[in-house]
Amino acid sequence: MGQGEEACSCLQRKLQILEQIAAKTETLCRFIPDRKMTGIRRVLGERNALIDELAAVNEEIAGNPAWKSAPGIEPLRQAAASKRREILERSRQVLQQAIEEKACIAAELKNSRIHRQVRNQYVTPYKVMLPGCRFNKKG
């Protein structure tokens, strides 16, 4: 295989990984509003593995300076760069959505705690008795 073919196959692999990362990002976008933490954790783990694989491919591309001058790879390089920009923008949007959902969850939790505290203090004040207050049972 020549230098150009190796560079093209490496860039094709990079494009495939970027497509898989884009699919995982869209999956995250669906899981966040539903608050499916197990699914989010699983998808983030898979996405991290893909990012590590992408880093290895990028190192391979950067490690071969002869590939930069190989004919016919410039369209693939531009396609990979545009796909990377799209993924970064979509990832920013998903991250913003996750931050908003986190704030919503925190507000709900705070309201729940306040409600529970008010209920425990004012609705059932004799729920917790001091130890040693068994006047009627001792005789």
VMD Tcl script that builds the backbone (N, CA, C; Angstrom):
set m [mol new atoms 417]
animate dup $m
set s [atomselect $m all]
$s set {name element resname resid chain x y z} {
  {N N MET 1 A 0.839 -1.164 0.000}
  {CA C MET 1 A 0.000 0.000 0.000}
  {C C MET 1 A 0.894 1.239 0.000}
  {N N GLY 2 A 0.548 2.217 -0.831}
  {CA C GLY 2 A 1.348 3.432 -0.927}
  {C C GLY 2 A 1.005 4.417 0.178}
  {N N GLN 3 A 1.790 5.486 0.223}
  {CA C GLN 3 A 1.589 6.505 1.245}
  {C C GLN 3 A 0.191 7.139 1.141}
  {N N GLY 4 A -0.244 7.420 -0.069}
  {CA C GLY 4 A -1.554 8.048 -0.277}
  {C C GLY 4 A -2.695 7.144 0.167}
  {N N GLU 5 A -2.579 5.851 -0.124}
  {CA C GLU 5 A -3.629 4.899 0.254}
  {C C GLU 5 A -3.698 4.744 1.774}
  {N N GLU 6 A -2.523 4.710 2.411}
  {CA C GLU 6 A -2.504 4.601 3.870}
  {C C GLU 6 A -3.116 5.840 4.508}
  {N N ALA 7 A -2.781 7.013 3.972}
  {CA C ALA 7 A -3.329 8.255 4.499}
  {C C ALA 7 A -4.838 8.292 4.311}
  {N N CYS 8 A -5.311 7.852 3.138}
  {CA C CYS 8 A -6.754 7.836 2.891}
  {C C CYS 8 A -7.468 6.863 3.820}
  {N N SER 9 A -6.906 5.698 4.044}
  {CA C SER 9 A -7.548 4.728 4.933}
  {C C SER 9 A -7.570 5.241 6.375}
  {N N CYS 10 A -6.501 5.925 6.768}
  {CA C CYS 10 A -6.448 6.475 8.122}
  {C C CYS 10 A -7.481 7.592 8.280}
  {N N LEU 11 A -7.608 8.439 7.279}
  {CA C LEU 11 A -8.609 9.511 7.340}
  {C C LEU 11 A -10.031 8.952 7.260}
  {N N GLN 12 A -10.210 7.881 6.490}
  {CA C GLN 12 A -11.529 7.227 6.453}
  {C C GLN 12 A -11.887 6.684 7.830}
  {N N ARG 13 A -10.921 6.086 8.498}
  {CA C ARG 13 A -11.145 5.573 9.854}
  {C C ARG 13 A -11.501 6.716 10.808}
  {N N LYS 14 A -10.819 7.846 10.629}
  {CA C LYS 14 A -11.113 9.022 11.457}
  {C C LYS 14 A -12.554 9.491 11.230}
  {N N LEU 15 A -12.986 9.518 9.986}
  {CA C LEU 15 A -14.361 9.916 9.677}
  {C C LEU 15 A -15.373 8.938 10.279}
  {N N GLN 16 A -15.070 7.644 10.243}
  {CA C GLN 16 A -15.965 6.650 10.844}
  {C C GLN 16 A -16.078 6.861 12.349}
  {N N ILE 17 A -14.949 7.124 13.000}
  {CA C ILE 17 A -14.970 7.349 14.449}
  {C C ILE 17 A -15.763 8.611 14.767}
  {N N LEU 18 A -15.577 9.649 13.967}
  {CA C LEU 18 A -16.326 10.891 14.182}
  {C C LEU 18 A -17.828 10.665 14.016}
  {N N GLU 19 A -18.208 9.844 13.058}
  {CA C GLU 19 A -19.631 9.516 12.875}
  {C C GLU 19 A -20.181 8.776 14.103}
  {N N GLN 20 A -19.396 7.849 14.638}
  {CA C GLN 20 A -19.833 7.110 15.828}
  {C C GLN 20 A -19.954 8.042 17.035}
  {N N ILE 21 A -19.021 8.978 17.168}
  {CA C ILE 21 A -19.095 9.944 18.265}
  {C C ILE 21 A -20.342 10.821 18.107}
  {N N ALA 22 A -20.653 11.211 16.880}
  {CA C ALA 22 A -21.854 12.013 16.636}
  {C C ALA 22 A -23.110 11.234 17.025}
  {N N ALA 23 A -23.134 9.949 16.718}
  {CA C ALA 23 A -24.287 9.124 17.089}
  {C C ALA 23 A -24.411 9.012 18.609}
  {N N LYS 24 A -23.294 8.848 19.303}
  {CA C LYS 24 A -23.320 8.768 20.772}
  {C C LYS 24 A -23.781 10.097 21.375}
  {N N THR 25 A -23.388 11.213 20.759}
  {CA C THR 25 A -23.819 12.520 21.247}
  {C C THR 25 A -25.328 12.676 21.119}
  {N N GLU 26 A -25.881 12.213 20.016}
  {CA C GLU 26 A -27.335 12.287 19.840}
  {C C GLU 26 A -28.060 11.380 20.831}
  {N N THR 27 A -27.468 10.236 21.141}
  {CA C THR 27 A -28.051 9.343 22.142}
  {C C THR 27 A -28.058 10.025 23.502}
  {N N LEU 28 A -26.975 10.705 23.837}
  {CA C LEU 28 A -26.921 11.460 25.094}
  {C C LEU 28 A -28.018 12.517 25.134}
  {N N CYS 29 A -28.246 13.155 24.011}
  {CA C CYS 29 A -29.273 14.189 23.921}
  {C C CYS 29 A -30.651 13.631 24.260}
  {N N ARG 30 A -30.900 12.390 23.911}
  {CA C ARG 30 A -32.193 11.763 24.224}
  {C C ARG 30 A -32.280 11.329 25.680}
  {N N PHE 31 A -31.153 10.899 26.266}
  {CA C PHE 31 A -31.167 10.383 27.633}
  {C C PHE 31 A -31.254 11.489 28.689}
  {N N ILE 32 A -30.738 12.664 28.411}
  {CA C ILE 32 A -30.665 13.716 29.429}
  {C C ILE 32 A -32.046 14.160 29.916}
  {N N PRO 33 A -32.992 14.489 29.051}
  {CA C PRO 33 A -34.300 14.918 29.575}
  {C C PRO 33 A -35.037 13.804 30.327}
  {N N ASP 34 A -34.765 12.557 29.972}
  {CA C ASP 34 A -35.432 11.432 30.640}
  {C C ASP 34 A -34.758 11.069 31.957}
  {N N ARG 35 A -33.578 11.635 32.215}
  {CA C ARG 35 A -32.801 11.400 33.439}
  {C C ARG 35 A -32.445 9.920 33.605}
  {N N LYS 36 A -32.064 9.301 32.525}
  {CA C LYS 36 A -31.657 7.894 32.555}
  {C C LYS 36 A -30.157 7.834 32.828}
  {N N MET 37 A -29.820 7.824 34.106}
  {CA C MET 37 A -28.421 7.937 34.508}
  {C C MET 37 A -27.583 6.737 34.074}
  {N N THR 38 A -28.157 5.546 34.129}
  {CA C THR 38 A -27.408 4.358 33.719}
  {C C THR 38 A -27.067 4.440 32.233}
  {N N GLY 39 A -28.033 4.848 31.432}
  {CA C GLY 39 A -27.796 4.994 29.999}
  {C C GLY 39 A -26.791 6.079 29.691}
  {N N ILE 40 A -26.884 7.184 30.420}
  {CA C ILE 40 A -25.933 8.281 30.219}
  {C C ILE 40 A -24.521 7.816 30.553}
  {N N ARG 41 A -24.377 7.121 31.662}
  {CA C ARG 41 A -23.056 6.635 32.085}
  {C C ARG 41 A -22.488 5.662 31.047}
  {N N ARG 42 A -23.324 4.766 30.535}
  {CA C ARG 42 A -22.864 3.788 29.548}
  {C C ARG 42 A -22.434 4.481 28.259}
  {N N VAL 43 A -23.257 5.415 27.777}
  {CA C VAL 43 A -22.943 6.101 26.525}
  {C C VAL 43 A -21.691 6.961 26.677}
  {N N LEU 44 A -21.529 7.599 27.836}
  {CA C LEU 44 A -20.323 8.391 28.059}
  {C C LEU 44 A -19.075 7.513 28.071}
  {N N GLY 45 A -19.184 6.317 28.626}
  {CA C GLY 45 A -18.052 5.398 28.613}
  {C C GLY 45 A -17.693 4.973 27.196}
  {N N GLU 46 A -18.705 4.652 26.398}
  {CA C GLU 46 A -18.454 4.271 25.007}
  {C C GLU 46 A -17.863 5.446 24.225}
  {N N ARG 47 A -18.393 6.635 24.499}
  {CA C ARG 47 A -17.909 7.831 23.811}
  {C C ARG 47 A -16.455 8.119 24.179}
  {N N ASN 48 A -16.094 7.924 25.439}
  {CA C ASN 48 A -14.700 8.123 25.861}
  {C C ASN 48 A -13.765 7.140 25.165}
  {N N ALA 49 A -14.218 5.898 24.995}
  {CA C ALA 49 A -13.400 4.913 24.277}
  {C C ALA 49 A -13.197 5.342 22.822}
  {N N LEU 50 A -14.247 5.873 22.199}
  {CA C LEU 50 A -14.124 6.351 20.820}
  {C C LEU 50 A -13.187 7.558 20.738}
  {N N ILE 51 A -13.249 8.428 21.729}
  {CA C ILE 51 A -12.366 9.598 21.731}
  {C C ILE 51 A -10.912 9.160 21.886}
  {N N ASP 52 A -10.664 8.151 22.726}
  {CA C ASP 52 A -9.299 7.620 22.856}
  {C C ASP 52 A -8.822 7.024 21.537}
  {N N GLU 53 A -9.710 6.313 20.858}
  {CA C GLU 53 A -9.367 5.736 19.556}
  {C C GLU 53 A -9.088 6.839 18.532}
  {N N LEU 54 A -9.876 7.904 18.588}
  {CA C LEU 54 A -9.663 9.042 17.687}
  {C C LEU 54 A -8.320 9.714 17.968}
  {N N ALA 55 A -7.953 9.808 19.228}
  {CA C ALA 55 A -6.652 10.395 19.584}
  {C C ALA 55 A -5.514 9.554 19.018}
  {N N ALA 56 A -5.677 8.231 19.053}
  {CA C ALA 56 A -4.644 7.352 18.495}
  {C C ALA 56 A -4.525 7.546 16.979}
  {N N VAL 57 A -5.656 7.690 16.303}
  {CA C VAL 57 A -5.636 7.915 14.854}
  {C C VAL 57 A -5.002 9.267 14.549}
  {N N ASN 58 A -5.331 10.286 15.347}
  {CA C ASN 58 A -4.731 11.613 15.135}
  {C C ASN 58 A -3.217 11.577 15.336}
  {N N GLU 59 A -2.754 10.816 16.332}
  {CA C GLU 59 A -1.310 10.676 16.541}
  {C C GLU 59 A -0.651 9.983 15.347}
  {N N GLU 60 A -1.331 8.993 14.801}
  {CA C GLU 60 A -0.788 8.293 13.640}
  {C C GLU 60 A -0.690 9.236 12.444}
  {N N ILE 61 A -1.700 10.074 12.277}
  {CA C ILE 61 A -1.681 11.035 11.172}
  {C C ILE 61 A -0.578 12.066 11.384}
  {N N ALA 62 A -0.465 12.556 12.619}
  {CA C ALA 62 A 0.564 13.558 12.907}
  {C C ALA 62 A 1.965 12.958 12.855}
  {N N GLY 63 A 2.076 11.666 13.099}
  {CA C GLY 63 A 3.379 11.005 13.095}
  {C C GLY 63 A 3.943 10.755 11.720}
  {N N ASN 64 A 3.168 10.906 10.688}
  {CA C ASN 64 A 3.626 10.693 9.314}
  {C C ASN 64 A 3.551 12.006 8.538}
  {N N PRO 65 A 4.610 12.790 8.560}
  {CA C PRO 65 A 4.574 14.081 7.858}
  {C C PRO 65 A 4.492 13.936 6.336}
  {N N ALA 66 A 4.846 12.777 5.811}
  {CA C ALA 66 A 4.770 12.570 4.360}
  {C C ALA 66 A 3.319 12.525 3.888}
  {N N TRP 67 A 2.407 12.208 4.794}
  {CA C TRP 67 A 0.995 12.117 4.418}
  {C C TRP 67 A 0.393 13.489 4.124}
  {N N LYS 68 A 0.976 14.527 4.659}
  {CA C LYS 68 A 0.432 15.870 4.432}
  {C C LYS 68 A 0.527 16.282 2.973}
  {N N SER 69 A 1.522 15.762 2.297}
  {CA C SER 69 A 1.699 16.126 0.893}
  {C C SER 69 A 1.168 15.054 -0.060}
  {N N ALA 70 A 0.522 14.030 0.495}
  {CA C ALA 70 A -0.005 12.951 -0.358}
  {C C ALA 70 A -1.169 13.488 -1.190}
  {N N PRO 71 A -1.251 13.090 -2.456}
  {CA C PRO 71 A -2.321 13.592 -3.330}
  {C C PRO 71 A -3.673 12.948 -2.993}
  {N N GLY 72 A -4.701 13.755 -3.088}
  {CA C GLY 72 A -6.066 13.235 -2.942}
  {C C GLY 72 A -6.592 13.126 -1.525}
  {N N ILE 73 A -5.839 13.570 -0.547}
  {CA C ILE 73 A -6.341 13.438 0.825}
  {C C ILE 73 A -6.918 14.749 1.363}
  {N N GLU 74 A -6.720 15.827 0.638}
  {CA C GLU 74 A -7.201 17.126 1.124}
  {C C GLU 74 A -8.733 17.154 1.301}
  {N N PRO 75 A -9.526 16.597 0.369}
  {CA C PRO 75 A -10.986 16.586 0.610}
  {C C PRO 75 A -11.369 15.784 1.857}
  {N N LEU 76 A -10.668 14.680 2.101}
  {CA C LEU 76 A -10.942 13.891 3.308}
  {C C LEU 76 A -10.560 14.663 4.565}
  {N N ARG 77 A -9.455 15.368 4.496}
  {CA C ARG 77 A -8.995 16.159 5.638}
  {C C ARG 77 A -10.002 17.277 5.946}
  {N N GLN 78 A -10.511 17.927 4.907}
  {CA C GLN 78 A -11.499 18.993 5.101}
  {C C GLN 78 A -12.821 18.429 5.630}
  {N N ALA 79 A -13.207 17.277 5.128}
  {CA C ALA 79 A -14.439 16.647 5.607}
  {C C ALA 79 A -14.320 16.276 7.087}
  {N N ALA 80 A -13.159 15.765 7.477}
  {CA C ALA 80 A -12.939 15.410 8.876}
  {C C ALA 80 A -12.951 16.657 9.759}
  {N N ALA 81 A -12.359 17.735 9.286}
  {CA C ALA 81 A -12.332 18.977 10.062}
  {C C ALA 81 A -13.731 19.554 10.221}
  {N N SER 82 A -14.528 19.526 9.162}
  {CA C SER 82 A -15.894 20.056 9.271}
  {C C SER 82 A -16.758 19.171 10.171}
  {N N LYS 83 A -16.570 17.869 10.089}
  {CA C LYS 83 A -17.316 16.952 10.954}
  {C C LYS 83 A -16.941 17.165 12.412}
  {N N ARG 84 A -15.656 17.404 12.661}
  {CA C ARG 84 A -15.190 17.655 14.024}
  {C C ARG 84 A -15.827 18.928 14.579}
  {N N ARG 85 A -15.911 19.965 13.756}
  {CA C ARG 85 A -16.536 21.217 14.198}
  {C C ARG 85 A -18.013 21.012 14.511}
  {N N GLU 86 A -18.715 20.240 13.675}
  {CA C GLU 86 A -20.128 19.942 13.921}
  {C C GLU 86 A -20.311 19.198 15.241}
  {N N ILE 87 A -19.455 18.217 15.482}
  {CA C ILE 87 A -19.553 17.427 16.705}
  {C C ILE 87 A -19.276 18.297 17.931}
  {N N LEU 88 A -18.287 19.165 17.836}
  {CA C LEU 88 A -17.979 20.048 18.960}
  {C C LEU 88 A -19.156 20.976 19.270}
  {N N GLU 89 A -19.765 21.516 18.229}
  {CA C GLU 89 A -20.913 22.406 18.445}
  {C C GLU 89 A -22.087 21.647 19.059}
  {N N ARG 90 A -22.360 20.467 18.554}
  {CA C ARG 90 A -23.463 19.661 19.100}
  {C C ARG 90 A -23.154 19.228 20.539}
  {N N SER 91 A -21.897 18.923 20.820}
  {CA C SER 91 A -21.508 18.547 22.177}
  {C C SER 91 A -21.697 19.718 23.139}
  {N N ARG 92 A -21.402 20.914 22.678}
  {CA C ARG 92 A -21.638 22.098 23.516}
  {C C ARG 92 A -23.129 22.247 23.823}
  {N N GLN 93 A -23.966 22.026 22.824}
  {CA C GLN 93 A -25.408 22.129 23.028}
  {C C GLN 93 A -25.903 21.080 24.027}
  {N N VAL 94 A -25.422 19.858 23.889}
  {CA C VAL 94 A -25.829 18.779 24.791}
  {C C VAL 94 A -25.331 19.065 26.204}
  {N N LEU 95 A -24.121 19.589 26.332}
  {CA C LEU 95 A -23.590 19.948 27.640}
  {C C LEU 95 A -24.423 21.050 28.284}
  {N N GLN 96 A -24.832 22.032 27.502}
  {CA C GLN 96 A -25.688 23.094 28.024}
  {C C GLN 96 A -27.033 22.524 28.479}
  {N N GLN 97 A -27.578 21.603 27.707}
  {CA C GLN 97 A -28.828 20.946 28.081}
  {C C GLN 97 A -28.652 20.177 29.391}
  {N N ALA 98 A -27.519 19.508 29.557}
  {CA C ALA 98 A -27.255 18.751 30.786}
  {C C ALA 98 A -27.118 19.686 31.986}
  {N N ILE 99 A -26.489 20.840 31.786}
  {CA C ILE 99 A -26.344 21.810 32.876}
  {C C ILE 99 A -27.709 22.334 33.299}
  {N N GLU 100 A -28.567 22.628 32.335}
  {CA C GLU 100 A -29.920 23.099 32.656}
  {C C GLU 100 A -30.714 22.022 33.396}
  {N N GLU 101 A -30.586 20.781 32.964}
  {CA C GLU 101 A -31.300 19.682 33.628}
  {C C GLU 101 A -30.770 19.479 35.045}
  {N N LYS 102 A -29.469 19.643 35.228}
  {CA C LYS 102 A -28.881 19.530 36.561}
  {C C LYS 102 A -29.430 20.609 37.483}
  {N N ALA 103 A -29.547 21.823 36.974}
  {CA C ALA 103 A -30.107 22.911 37.781}
  {C C ALA 103 A -31.565 22.622 38.145}
  {N N CYS 104 A -32.300 22.059 37.218}
  {CA C CYS 104 A -33.697 21.688 37.477}
  {C C CYS 104 A -33.786 20.610 38.556}
  {N N ILE 105 A -32.929 19.612 38.465}
  {CA C ILE 105 A -32.912 18.539 39.467}
  {C C ILE 105 A -32.543 19.100 40.834}
  {N N ALA 106 A -31.558 19.999 40.869}
  {CA C ALA 106 A -31.144 20.602 42.141}
  {C C ALA 106 A -32.288 21.409 42.754}
  {N N ALA 107 A -33.030 22.151 41.946}
  {CA C ALA 107 A -34.162 22.922 42.461}
  {C C ALA 107 A -35.251 21.998 43.001}
  {N N GLU 108 A -35.535 20.930 42.278}
  {CA C GLU 108 A -36.539 19.969 42.748}
  {C C GLU 108 A -36.110 19.315 44.060}
  {N N LEU 109 A -34.839 18.971 44.159}
  {CA C LEU 109 A -34.323 18.357 45.377}
  {C C LEU 109 A -34.385 19.331 46.549}
  {N N LYS 110 A -34.052 20.575 46.297}
  {CA C LYS 110 A -34.110 21.590 47.349}
  {C C LYS 110 A -35.550 21.781 47.826}
  {N N ASN 111 A -36.489 21.860 46.895}
  {CA C ASN 111 A -37.892 22.007 47.278}
  {C C ASN 111 A -38.377 20.789 48.053}
  {N N SER 112 A -37.938 19.624 47.662}
  {CA C SER 112 A -38.324 18.397 48.356}
  {C C SER 112 A -37.777 18.390 49.773}
  {N N ARG 113 A -36.535 18.797 49.944}
  {CA C ARG 113 A -35.938 18.846 51.282}
  {C C ARG 113 A -36.631 19.879 52.159}
  {N N ILE 114 A -36.929 21.041 51.597}
  {CA C ILE 114 A -37.617 22.076 52.371}
  {C C ILE 114 A -38.994 21.585 52.786}
  {N N HIS 115 A -39.705 20.959 51.853}
  {CA C HIS 115 A -41.033 20.435 52.158}
  {C C HIS 115 A -40.956 19.377 53.258}
  {N N ARG 116 A -40.002 18.483 53.172}
  {CA C ARG 116 A -39.846 17.432 54.168}
  {C C ARG 116 A -39.491 18.024 55.533}
  {N N GLN 117 A -38.629 19.013 55.533}
  {CA C GLN 117 A -38.236 19.648 56.787}
  {C C GLN 117 A -39.423 20.348 57.443}
  {N N VAL 118 A -40.209 21.059 56.666}
  {CA C VAL 118 A -41.394 21.730 57.214}
  {C C VAL 118 A -42.393 20.709 57.726}
  {N N ARG 119 A -42.612 19.670 56.965}
  {CA C ARG 119 A -43.568 18.646 57.378}
  {C C ARG 119 A -43.125 17.970 58.676}
  {N N ASN 120 A -41.849 17.643 58.782}
  {CA C ASN 120 A -41.350 16.957 59.972}
  {C C ASN 120 A -41.359 17.864 61.207}
  {N N GLN 121 A -41.135 19.144 61.025}
  {CA C GLN 121 A -41.084 20.032 62.176}
  {C C GLN 121 A -42.459 20.479 62.645}
  {N N TYR 122 A -43.406 20.658 61.750}
  {CA C TYR 122 A -44.670 21.263 62.133}
  {C C TYR 122 A -45.870 20.334 62.084}
  {N N VAL 123 A -45.854 19.333 61.261}
  {CA C VAL 123 A -47.009 18.455 61.161}
  {C C VAL 123 A -46.978 17.392 62.249}
  {N N THR 124 A -45.833 16.778 62.467}
  {CA C THR 124 A -45.711 15.750 63.503}
  {C C THR 124 A -44.610 16.149 64.479}
  {N N PRO 125 A -44.903 17.086 65.426}
  {CA C PRO 125 A -43.842 17.556 66.313}
  {C C PRO 125 A -43.410 16.524 67.344}
  {N N TYR 126 A -44.264 15.534 67.653}
  {CA C TYR 126 A -43.921 14.556 68.685}
  {C C TYR 126 A -43.402 13.255 68.091}
  {N N LYS 127 A -42.939 13.321 66.894}
  {CA C LYS 127 A -42.466 12.106 66.230}
  {C C LYS 127 A -41.219 11.552 66.924}
  {N N VAL 128 A -40.319 12.433 67.304}
  {CA C VAL 128 A -39.078 12.006 67.944}
  {C C VAL 128 A -39.173 12.385 69.420}
  {N N MET 129 A -39.249 11.388 70.265}
  {CA C MET 129 A -39.314 11.628 71.704}
  {C C MET 129 A -37.916 11.499 72.291}
  {N N LEU 130 A -37.697 12.220 73.338}
  {CA C LEU 130 A -36.414 12.127 74.019}
  {C C LEU 130 A -36.305 10.786 74.732}
  {N N PRO 131 A -35.134 10.176 74.785}
  {CA C PRO 131 A -35.000 8.915 75.507}
  {C C PRO 131 A -35.189 9.151 77.006}
  {N N GLY 132 A -35.861 8.202 77.633}
  {CA C GLY 132 A -36.094 8.292 79.078}
  {C C GLY 132 A -37.390 8.972 79.417}
  {N N CYS 133 A -38.249 9.255 78.469}
  {CA C CYS 133 A -39.524 9.920 78.720}
  {C C CYS 133 A -40.660 8.911 78.729}
  {N N ARG 134 A -40.527 7.840 79.470}
  {CA C ARG 134 A -41.577 6.808 79.485}
  {C C ARG 134 A -42.311 6.863 80.826}
  {N N PHE 135 A -42.949 7.959 81.135}
  {CA C PHE 135 A -43.602 8.121 82.426}
  {C C PHE 135 A -44.753 7.151 82.603}
  {N N ASN 136 A -45.527 6.934 81.581}
  {CA C ASN 136 A -46.711 6.080 81.728}
  {C C ASN 136 A -46.358 4.605 81.727}
  {N N LYS 137 A -45.238 4.211 81.212}
  {CA C LYS 137 A -44.895 2.803 81.111}
  {C C LYS 137 A -44.184 2.283 82.359}
  {N N LYS 138 A -43.590 3.174 83.168}
  {CA C LYS 138 A -42.806 2.730 84.307}
  {C C LYS 138 A -43.680 2.392 85.508}
  {N N GLY 139 A -44.679 3.008 85.785}
  {CA C GLY 139 A -45.579 2.679 86.896}
  {C C GLY 139 A -45.198 3.164 88.223}
}
mol reanalyze $m
mol bondsrecalc $m
mol representation Tube
mol addrep $m
